[in-house]
Amino acid sequence: MSSTPAVRPARDADAAAICAIHNAQGVATTASYELRPGTEAEWLARLAGHRREGLPVLVAADEDDQVVGFAAYGRFRELGGYDLTVEHSVYTAPGHENEGIGSALMDALIGLAQRAGLHAMVGLVDAQNEASLAFHERLGFTGCGVLPQLGRKFGRWLDVAVLVRLLDEPPAGTGGSRAGS
């Protein structure tokens, strides 16, 4: 991709592309612990659910408006004490890795979360996925530990790394200071 992708809210017309990306980059790998491929109808329902709850789903589109990545966040847990914490997902289309798409999507998603007054964003990442761990570190997420053998996929147990970015503080390592501190 020669230019920065346009990041915009997902539309129903994007459901097939989002589904294809998730099936290829999530379901077919350990990037997601989803075990079966999704359908366009299921993704249409997910998009509608996110809209109902006021939660964003963003897509990155190339100059021809073809979806080359997507990101979203949702509730971390259902208990009220977690209301200011969200869990995110981000995926790029096959062949579009390392083009800045994931960073563009996450920058926009983090900005939306900050403007919504949220406090923390959580990423749950396969602990063996070094590229994803490094990506999250570049975005200011902090590793908070590994949950051993929490998931099972492809006939083996998988460890989950827990990554957190506090949204109302500068990311770790930026040298910024918090107002009032």
VENCORLIN-V720416 format. One record per pair of residues at least 12 apart in sequence whose C-alpha atoms are under 10 Angstrom apart, sorted by sequence separation. I is the first residue (numbers start at 0). GAP is how many residues later the second one is. D is the distance in Angstrom with one decimal. If there is no record, write none. Layout:
I:GAP:D
I:GAP:D
This chain:
21:12:9.5
22:12:9.6
57:12:5.5
58:12:6.4
72:12:9.7
73:12:5.4
74:12:6.2
75:12:8.6
89:12:6.5
108:12:9.9
146:12:5.7
147:12:6.5
22:13:8.2
23:13:8.6
56:13:7.1
57:13:5.3
58:13:8.8
72:13:6.1
73:13:5.6
74:13:8.8
89:13:9.2
91:13:9.4
122:13:8.1
145:13:6.5
146:13:5.1
147:13:8.6
22:14:5.3
56:14:5.8
57:14:6.1
71:14:9.7
72:14:5.4
73:14:6.5
90:14:9.1
145:14:5.5
146:14:6.3
21:15:8.2
22:15:6.6
55:15:8.3
56:15:4.3
57:15:9.4
71:15:8.4
72:15:4.1
73:15:8.8
89:15:7.5
144:15:8.4
145:15:4.4
146:15:7.6
21:16:8.0
22:16:8.9
55:16:5.7
56:16:7.1
71:16:5.6
72:16:6.3
89:16:7.3
144:16:5.9
145:16:6.1
19:17:8.8
54:17:7.7
55:17:6.4
56:17:9.2
70:17:7.2
71:17:5.5
72:17:8.9
88:17:9.0
143:17:7.5
144:17:5.6
145:17:9.2
18:18:8.3
19:18:8.3
54:18:6.7
55:18:8.0
70:18:5.4
71:18:6.7
87:18:8.9
122:18:8.3
126:18:9.5
142:18:7.1
143:18:5.4
144:18:7.7
18:19:6.3
19:19:8.5
54:19:6.3
69:19:8.2
70:19:4.2
71:19:9.5
89:19:9.6
121:19:8.3
122:19:9.7
123:19:9.9
126:19:7.0
142:19:6.0
143:19:5.7
17:20:9.9
18:20:6.3
19:20:8.4
53:20:9.5
54:20:8.7
69:20:5.8
70:20:6.4
88:20:9.9
120:20:8.5
121:20:9.5
122:20:9.4
125:20:9.2
126:20:8.7
141:20:8.4
142:20:4.5
143:20:7.0
17:21:9.8
18:21:5.9
21:21:9.9
52:21:8.9
68:21:7.5
69:21:5.6
70:21:8.8
87:21:8.6
119:21:9.9
121:21:10.0
124:21:9.3
125:21:9.8
126:21:9.0
140:21:9.5
141:21:5.3
142:21:6.6
15:22:9.8
17:22:8.2
18:22:9.2
49:22:8.8
52:22:9.6
68:22:5.5
69:22:6.5
87:22:9.4
121:22:10.0
123:22:9.4
140:22:5.7
141:22:5.3
142:22:9.1
15:23:7.7
16:23:8.4
18:23:8.5
49:23:8.7
67:23:8.7
68:23:4.0
69:23:8.5
123:23:9.7
139:23:9.5
140:23:5.1
141:23:6.2
14:24:8.8
15:24:5.0
18:24:6.3
49:24:7.6
67:24:5.8
68:24:5.4
125:24:9.8
139:24:8.4
140:24:4.4
141:24:8.9
14:25:5.6
15:25:8.4
17:25:7.5
18:25:9.2
46:25:9.8
66:25:9.0
67:25:4.9
68:25:9.1
125:25:8.9
139:25:6.2
140:25:7.9
13:26:9.2
14:26:7.9
15:26:9.8
16:26:9.6
17:26:9.6
66:26:7.9
67:26:8.2
136:26:8.5
138:26:8.3
139:26:8.7
140:26:9.8
12:27:9.8
14:27:8.6
15:27:7.6
67:27:9.1
68:27:8.3
85:27:8.4
135:27:7.6
136:27:9.6
139:27:9.7
11:28:9.6
14:28:5.5
15:28:8.4
67:28:6.9
68:28:9.4
84:28:9.3
132:28:8.3
135:28:8.9
136:28:9.3
11:29:9.9
13:29:9.1
14:29:5.7
67:29:9.5
83:29:9.3
109:29:9.5
132:29:9.7
135:29:9.0
141:29:8.8
13:30:8.7
14:30:9.2
105:30:9.4
127:30:8.3
132:30:8.3
139:30:8.2
140:30:7.2
141:30:7.5
11:31:8.6
12:31:8.7
14:31:9.1
54:31:9.8
56:31:9.9
58:31:9.5
59:31:10.0
69:31:8.7
70:31:8.0
126:31:7.6
127:31:7.6
128:31:9.7
139:31:4.5
140:31:7.5
11:32:6.1
14:32:7.8
56:32:9.5
57:32:9.3
58:32:9.6
59:32:8.5
68:32:6.6
69:32:8.0
83:32:9.2
84:32:9.9
85:32:7.7
102:32:8.1
106:32:8.1
125:32:6.8
126:32:5.4
127:32:8.4
128:32:9.2
138:32:7.6
139:32:5.6
10:33:9.0
11:33:9.3
13:33:9.5
56:33:9.8
58:33:9.4
59:33:9.8
67:33:7.7
68:33:7.1
70:33:9.8
71:33:8.9
83:33:7.5
84:33:6.3
85:33:8.5
86:33:8.5
87:33:6.8
88:33:9.3
89:33:9.6
97:33:10.0
101:33:8.6
102:33:9.3
105:33:8.0
125:33:6.1
126:33:5.1
127:33:8.6
137:33:9.3
138:33:9.1
139:33:7.6
11:34:10.0
67:34:9.6
70:34:6.1
71:34:8.8
83:34:4.7
84:34:5.9
85:34:6.4
86:34:5.6
87:34:6.4
88:34:7.3
124:34:8.5
125:34:4.8
126:34:4.8
136:34:9.5
137:34:9.5
139:34:8.4
11:35:7.1
68:35:9.8
69:35:6.9
70:35:7.0
82:35:8.2
83:35:5.3
84:35:4.7
85:35:4.9
86:35:4.6
87:35:5.8
88:35:8.6
102:35:9.1
123:35:9.9
124:35:5.6
125:35:6.0
126:35:8.5
136:35:8.9
137:35:9.6
10:36:7.9
11:36:8.3
68:36:7.8
69:36:9.2
72:36:7.8
82:36:9.1
83:36:6.6
84:36:5.7
85:36:6.1
86:36:5.8
87:36:8.2
88:36:9.5
102:36:7.6
123:36:6.2
124:36:5.1
125:36:9.0
136:36:9.9
9:37:7.7
10:37:9.6
70:37:9.2
71:37:7.1
72:37:9.4
81:37:9.6
82:37:9.8
83:37:8.7
84:37:7.3
85:37:8.8
86:37:7.8
97:37:9.9
122:37:9.7
123:37:5.8
124:37:6.6
70:38:7.2
71:38:9.9
81:38:9.3
122:38:8.1
123:38:5.0
124:38:7.6
61:39:9.8
72:39:9.9
122:39:6.1
123:39:6.3
60:40:9.1
72:40:8.6
121:40:7.1
122:40:5.0
123:40:8.8
9:41:9.9
17:41:8.2
59:41:6.7
121:41:5.7
122:41:6.3
16:42:9.7
58:42:9.4
59:42:8.6
89:42:9.9
120:42:8.3
121:42:4.6
122:42:8.5
58:43:10.0
120:43:5.7
121:43:6.6
59:44:7.9
75:44:9.6
119:44:6.7
120:44:5.3
121:44:8.8
13:45:8.1
58:45:9.8
59:45:6.6
75:45:8.4
119:45:5.7
120:45:6.5
9:46:8.2
10:46:8.8
20:46:8.9
58:46:7.2
74:46:9.7
75:46:7.4
118:46:8.6
119:46:4.4
120:46:7.0
8:47:7.1
9:47:5.6
10:47:8.8
13:47:9.9
20:47:7.9
21:47:9.1
57:47:6.9
73:47:9.6
74:47:9.9
75:47:9.6
118:47:5.8
119:47:5.3
7:48:9.9
8:48:5.9
9:48:5.1
10:48:8.7
20:48:7.2
21:48:8.8
56:48:9.8
57:48:9.2
72:48:8.4
73:48:10.0
117:48:8.8
118:48:5.1
119:48:7.8
7:49:8.6
8:49:4.4
9:49:5.4
16:49:8.2
17:49:7.4
20:49:8.3
72:49:9.2
117:49:6.7
118:49:5.9
119:49:9.6
7:50:5.5
8:50:6.1
9:50:8.8
16:50:6.2
17:50:8.5
57:50:8.2
72:50:9.7
116:50:8.4
117:50:7.7
118:50:8.7
6:51:6.6
7:51:5.6
8:51:8.8
9:51:9.9
13:51:9.9
15:51:9.6
16:51:8.1
17:51:7.4
18:51:10.0
57:51:7.4
116:51:8.0
6:52:5.6
7:52:6.6
13:52:8.7
14:52:9.7
16:52:8.7
17:52:6.7
56:52:8.4
113:52:9.5
114:52:9.5
5:53:8.1
6:53:4.4
7:53:7.8
13:53:7.0
16:53:9.3
17:53:9.5
55:53:7.7
113:53:5.8
114:53:9.7
4:54:9.2
5:54:5.4
6:54:6.4
112:54:7.5
113:54:6.8
4:55:5.5
5:55:5.2
6:55:9.1
109:55:9.2
112:55:9.7
113:55:9.9
3:56:9.1
4:56:5.5
5:56:6.5
13:56:9.7
55:56:8.0
110:56:8.7
3:57:9.3
4:57:5.3
5:57:7.8
9:57:9.3
31:57:9.0
54:57:9.5
55:57:9.0
109:57:7.4
3:58:8.1
4:58:7.4
30:58:9.5
54:58:9.3
2:59:8.2
3:59:9.2
5:59:8.3
30:59:9.6
31:59:9.8
1:60:9.3
2:60:8.3
4:60:9.2
6:60:9.5
9:60:8.1
30:60:8.8
0:61:7.6
1:61:9.5
4:61:9.9
5:61:9.5
8:61:9.4
9:61:9.3
54:61:9.9
0:62:9.1
4:62:9.3
5:62:9.9
6:62:9.1
7:62:9.5
8:62:9.7
9:62:9.5
4:63:8.3
6:63:8.8
8:63:9.7
25:63:9.9
4:64:9.2
6:64:9.8
25:64:9.6
24:65:9.9
25:65:7.6
24:66:6.7
25:66:9.8
0:67:9.6
23:67:9.6
24:67:7.4
21:68:9.2
23:68:9.6
24:68:7.1
21:69:6.9
23:69:7.8
24:69:6.9
20:70:7.0
21:70:8.5
22:70:10.0
23:70:7.2
20:71:6.8
21:71:8.2
20:72:5.2
21:72:9.9
17:73:8.9
19:73:8.2
20:73:7.2
17:74:9.4
19:74:9.6
17:75:8.7
16:76:8.8
86:76:9.8
86:77:9.1
85:78:9.8
84:79:9.7
84:80:9.9
84:81:9.1
84:82:9.4
83:83:10.0
31:92:9.2
32:92:9.6
30:93:9.3
31:93:8.1
32:93:8.7
0:94:9.7
4:94:9.1
6:94:8.8
30:94:6.8
31:94:7.9
0:95:7.4
3:95:8.3
4:95:8.2
5:95:9.1
29:95:8.7
30:95:6.3
0:96:9.8
2:96:8.9
3:96:7.3
4:96:6.5
29:96:6.4
30:96:9.8
0:97:9.8
1:97:8.5
2:97:9.4
3:97:7.4
4:97:9.9
6:97:7.2
7:97:8.9
28:97:9.9
29:97:9.6
30:97:9.7
0:98:6.5
2:98:10.0
5:98:8.5
6:98:6.4
29:98:8.9
30:98:7.5
0:99:9.1
4:99:7.5
5:99:9.1
6:99:9.9
29:99:8.1
0:100:9.2
3:100:7.8
4:100:8.9
6:100:9.9
7:100:8.9
6:101:7.5
30:101:8.5
6:102:9.6
32:117:10.0
33:117:9.8
34:117:9.1
32:118:6.8
33:118:9.8
34:118:7.0
31:119:9.8
32:119:7.5
33:119:8.5
34:119:8.8
32:120:6.7
29:121:9.5
31:121:9.4
32:121:9.8
29:122:9.4
29:123:7.3
28:124:8.9
29:124:8.5
27:125:10.0
28:125:8.9
32:125:9.1
26:126:9.6
27:126:9.4
29:128:8.3
